[in-house]
Amino acid sequence: MAASTVKLPKIREVRAYSKKESADQGADCHDVDDKHWINGYPTPIANPMTPHPLYRAQRKLWGINAMGSVVVEVESEDGTIGVGVSIGGPPACYIVENHLSRFIEGQDPSNVELMWDQMFRSTLNYGRKGLPLQAISAVDLAIWDLLGKLRKEPVYSLLGGKTKDYLPVYCTSSRPDNAKDFGFVGAKIPCAYGPSEGVEGFKKNVELFQDARERVGPDFPLMLDCYMALTVPYAVKLGKALEPFNLKWIEECLPPDDYTGYRDLKLALTGTTLVTTGEHEYTRYGFRQLLEGNCADIIQPDITWLGGITEARRVVALASSHDIPVIPHGSSVYSYHMQYAFPNCPLAEYINLSCNSDKIVPYFGGLFPDEPLPENGVIQLPDRPGFGVTLDKSGLTRPYPRSPDQVKVQFERNAAARPLTKPVMPL
């Protein structure tokens, strides 16, 4: 990011919102109607809870949507507002308002590295992955959005400019034939059954993929998303069984911390299909384990979960040193801007959140009415400041508002002139 000689207004306030129950799903792409394909209707979707029959019928039964969305606004002294989103709902709002805000209010918005480092280090005792990192992500993304608006530049320009004029997009969908008709460059379907469902479940998995292949023809790229539901032996067997149907990649077969399992899986399937993962990985430390362990052919961070743009660009750089492509999970505009800026981000994912995978609808639902959507299999970002989208606050509530005096105290502490760090001779 190029240095600016223009003095920017400081960040005045951080606000965190969650959605009302009756609102659009927002950032939580699983908070959908019961009879929605991504909830496992009518075809089931294998997941970590598949072995437990009481929760098998629908994914929402075991709480895939329990947290909901968090939306963060970061407002500068001149009234400019940046917006970031993630999942985490009211618990994430509490972390943002009562913990992370102290490192943001009163800060120069260009000090993105400083603020990220302070947020991450201050949450180590209860964070490192999951909910606290999702909260940090939402704040970080809001800061980047604010910074782009203040400098009147798109975020991809702040990251170094364009490396491409458009992004090819593949579609995650229950209807790969629709995805092909819409012009997407490939499609990914969910794995329906897990190891606990035995031989019959395995046969159905093969039959469903074979049917999908017949729908799209022999050469259209077709992938399988396994959502942490399998074991190494099952995934190896499944990958080899699907080889005759030209499986492009098999995704997130194992729990995210099973680095040894991913290494063994990649080794077993080399020459058969690509192994991908990373959707539920967090920070550069987790991705370092994946990369140094030779665990994946492609990594797939979610930019709204792993730590925001600030951490994502580190992961992209790390992956480039291993010649591993980065194809982020979902994330819409947040991943699109990052992918525009880096050469080793060749392809974007669009998750089709229409009920029957038969329409092109916004990933973030009603949050951003002007969210850019893929057309004929590509995304072209408009030349707008920040992430280029406008927040619709309908249905949002602020569960943990702070008093003006609380905000003022934090602003004044950070705004006071002082050295940012104490330089020392490194050991």
PyMOL commands that set and color helices and strands:
alter all, ss='L'
color gray80, all
select helices_A, chain A and resi 37-39+53-55+59-62+89-98+100-103+112-122+131-151+155-158+176-181+195-216+232-241+243-245+259-269+283-292+308-320+333-341+404-415
alter helices_A, ss='H'
color red, helices_A
select strands_A, chain A and resi 11-19+69-76+81-87+167-172+187-190+222-225+247-251+274-277+298-299+348-351+378-379+396-397
alter strands_A, ss='S'
color yellow, strands_A
deselect
rebuild
show_as cartoon
